[in-house]
Amino acid sequence: MTDIEEISVILIDDHRLVRDGLQMMLDRQSQIKVVGICEDGKQALDMIRDIKPDVAIMDISMPEMDGITVTRLVSESGVSTRILILTMHQKPQYIREVMDAGAFGFLTKNTDYEELITAINTVAKGEFYLHPSIASLAFKEFISTTRQGSNALSDRERDVVRLIAQGKSVSEVANTLFISVRTVQTHLYNAMKKLNLHSQRELIFYIIREGIVDPMSYS
């Protein structure tokens, strides 16, 4: 999905203040149109199947059916709606379960307005969005697993993977590490080959599934 002129969005949250606040913010955006609002998982599933919006912004904890289950059922149904999770939950287990279920993005409710808009535009195009603070969860476990066995990553490969997991582009990684873009691409290619992955998006999904912790804490 590219060059979207207008993004249709539905809002799913069991707190009216949250729903009303989100709608008020999104109504300011000319390219975003709120086409539905509901307060529980069952209503959400029915609404997504009926309206088929571009993006569904959804909490995890909801009455009737939780957001993880809704996400999985939407993914299995083949509906093209992209699920963007907006929640207070930050535990790695929730992030892994949501991503495995098929969500395209994960934000916490302390996210600022500008980032929410960025996330909506990103997932509407079929791309993956994760706030750096969320993407950095559980990285220590990932690093320890990649240090073992014949497929162990080199120190520089781990540096590249760590920065990619934080949401940096290849050029930003190159600037951060003071190396060329071609060198970053080589390290990234070698890391993904060792992990049997085929794209940066697969790499991010792999990191999330493996359990990512704060990269600032790894040694």
N, C-alpha and C positions, 0 to 999 in steps of 0.2 A: 504494500500500500504506500504510494508516494504522492506528493503534491496534493495533500488533502485540503480542499477549500473550506470545509466545515466539519468539525468533529462532533459526532453525536455521543452523548454521555448519559449514563444513568448513575444515580447515587444510592448506595445501599448502606444504611447504618441504623441501628436501633435507637439512637439518641436524636431527638428532634432538633436540638440545638446544633448538633454537628451537621445534620442534613441541611438545615436552613442556612447555616454559615457557609457551607460549601456552595450551595446554589447561589447565594448572594455574590460570592467571589467569582464564580464561573460565569454568571450573567454579565459581568463586565467585559468578558472576552468575546469579540465579534466572531471569532472563528470556532468557538465552542458553544454547542447548544445542548442544554440539559433537556432530555426527552423523557425522563422518567425518574421517579423517586420511590423507594420502598424501604421497609423497616425490618424485614426478616429474610432469611435465606430462601425459603420456599417461594415467596413472592418474587425475590430476585431471579431465581431460576426461570420462573414462568415469564417474567418480563424480558429477560435476555433472549429467551427462545422466541418470544412474540415480536419484540421490537428490533432485535439484532443490532444494538448500538455499536459504534466503533470501540468504545471503552466503557467498562463498568468499574467504578471506584467503589471498593467494598471492604468492610471490616472483616475480621476473622471471627470474633465472638458475636453471634447473633442468635435470636430465637429461631425455633423450627429447624434450621439447618445452618451449620457453621460455614464460614467463608471458604475453608479448604475443600469441603465437600462440594460446594457450589462450583468452585473453580474446576475441580476434577470432572464434574458432570458436564459442564460447559465445554471443556476440552474434548471429552469423549463424544459429545454430540456433533462436533464438526462446525459449530457456529463460529464465525470469524471474530466475534467480540474478544477484545484483549482485556484481561483482568488486571487491574491495578489495585493492589492491596494497600489500604491506609488504616493503620492500627496502632494501638499502644504496645502490642507485643513485640519484643525484640530478641527473644531467646532463639538461638540457632536452630532448635528443633522446629519452630514455627516457620522460619525462613526456608529450611530444607523441604518441609512438607508442602508449603505453598508453591515453591518452585517446581517440585516434582509433580504437583497437581496440574501445572500448566500456566501459572501466572506469568505475566510479562514484566511486572514491576512490584516493588515493595518499598513503602514509605511509612514512617511513623507519624503520629498526629502532631508532633512538634515541628513538622516540616513547614517551611515558610511558603508564602503564596507563590513566589516566583518559581520555586523548585517544583511545586505541584503542577504548574502550567507546563514546565519543561518536561516533566514525567508524562503528562497526558499526551503531549505532542510526540514524544518519543515512542511510547507504546502503541499509539494510533498508527504509526508507520510500520508496526510489526517488529520494532526493535526492543531490546531489553533495557530496563532502567532500574538501577539500584543506587540508593544514596551511598556515598563512600563509607560513612560510618556503619552502614548495614553490610556493605560488601566486605568490610574488614573483619567481621565477626568470624571467629574460629580459625584464623590463618595459621596460628601456631601448630595446630594439629595437622593441617595440610603440609606445612613445611617439614614437620617431623617424619611424615609418611614418605615424602619425596626424597628424603635423605637416605632411605634404606634401599638395599637391593641393587641389581644391575641397572635399573632404570632411574637411579638417583639423579636429581637435577644438580647442575653446577651452581656455585654461589651466584654467578651473574644471571643464570637462567631463573633462579629463585627471585632475584631482585626485579627482573623484568615481569615475572608472573605476579609478584606482590603489587607492583605499580599498576599493572593492567587490572588487577582485582579491585584497586581503588578507583577505577573508572577513568584512568588516564589514557590518552590516545598514544599511538606509537611515537609520534613526534614529541609529545610531552615527556614520554619515558626517555627518549633520546636526550632531551635537554636536561632532564633531572640527573641522568647517569653520565652526562658528558661523553656520549658515544654517538655514532652516526645512526640514522634511521635504518640503514641497511643492516647494521650490526644488531639493532633491536629486533628487526624482523628475523634475522638468523637465529638469535637466542629464543625468540618466541616459537619459531618453527621447530627447533630442536626440542624444546620443552613439550610442545604439543605432540610431537612424534613419540617421545618417550612415554607420554601419558595416553597415547592412542586416541588423540582428539584431532578435530579437523577444522576448527574455527575458534576465534576469540570468544564467541558466544558460548560454544561448547565448553571452553576452558572455564568461563565464569560459572556456568551451571555445575561443572565438575567441582569447582572450589566450594560452591554453596553446599552441594550434596555431601562433600567430604567433611564439612564442618569447619568454617573459617573463623579464626579468632583475630583479635587486634594485632595488626602487623607491627605496631610500635612496641609490642611486648615480646616479640620473638628475638632470639639471640642465636 
